[in-house]
Amino acid sequence: MSTSLAISLDAMGGDNAPDMVIRGAEIARQRFPNVHFLMFGDEARLKPMLDALPDLAKVCTIRHTDSVVSMDDKPSQALRGGRQSSMRLAIDAVHNGEAGAMVSAGNTGALMAMAKFVLKTMPGIDRPAIASFFPTMRSESVMLDLGANVQCDANNLVQFAVMGNVFARLVLGVQQPSMGILNVGAEELKGHDAVKVAAAILRDVPLPGKFVGFVEGDDIAKGTVDVVVTDGFTGNIALKTIEGTVKLYGHWLKQTFSATLWSRIAYLFARPALNGLRAQVDPRRYNGAILMGLNGICVKSHGGTDSYGFANAIGVAVNMVQNDAMERMKQDFAQLMAVPGAEAVAAAL
């Protein structure tokens, strides 16, 4: 795209904000020279940082606010008292049409509550879901929900499956995505009532691709399906477990190659391959989860990420806008409801 694209940033959200946000925006600026940033936060802290990065300062507009949503704030508390916070104002910019998308590394619950209140949900969606994609043995898969909805009923899981199906086709480029519900076993009799009812509904839903039934935890990394559907409680634990396992193996590799003189020599020969592996599994590379089901693009960055990870979250937002993903999702939902047999979808939603 040659025309300017505005992205609003919650400059005060995240464990390492605002420094991480500023430096992440600088990396993103080099990748996307057509992007203009609206930075919401404390001008006294932001301006000196931008003055040190003059090229970034040229494409940034600071919107001052000294109100910040903390990581400890409850969603209801943030919704009531955070109307002038950096997070809320960044969302408002999307709602008002000043920005095509917003990015925040702040409080997940507060972001979801505010975004749902301001942007509202798409027709047919009760609850937005957090979705992100990650590497697998086969290719890449999307999983949702990753933490927005701790408790879900069967209808919510069906909605997540529809949103994940659209995500897989638009973002991953899989035209006939396979879908599965995460469960404690692949057998039809296993699991609680919500997953059983959702599975029964999805077997009759006229979605592109195929619903394969239940999948287990090890199927996530295998890439057994393109779309993994689960509630936010289970999804968030699974995601953090995967991230922790990657760090554990990285720790073990470091210990192994530094244990003896011969292992350090072996590392010199293995280093190119190990660097490639490190880049492939780096969680920062996949940073940037999307709040699916809203009338606007909100991207949630990991709260503890660094500037490289935050830049990738900005990249997710830019790509979503450039691909006109939200409008395409709305069209896909409308088309799904119009095809024969869509009554099953409508009944579920």
Buried (B, 14 or more C-beta within 10 A) or exposed (E): EEEEBBBBBBBBBBEBBBBBBBBBBBBBBEEBEEBBBBBBBBBEBBBEBBEEBEEBBEBBEBBBBEBBBBBEBEBEBBBEEBEEBBBBBBBBBBBEEBBBBBBBBBBBBBBBBBBBEBBBBBEBBEBBBBBBBBBBEEEBBBBBBBBBBEEBBBBBBBBBBBBBBBBBBBBBEBEEBBBBBBBEEBEEEEBEEBBBBBBBBBEEBEBBBEBBBBBBBEBBBEBBBBBBBBBBBBBBBBBEEBBEEBEEEBEEBEEEBEEEEEEEEEBEEBEEEBEEBEEEBBBBBBBBBBBBBBBBBBBBBBBEBBBBBBBBBBBBBBBBBBEEBBEEBBEBBEEBBEEEEBEBBEEBB
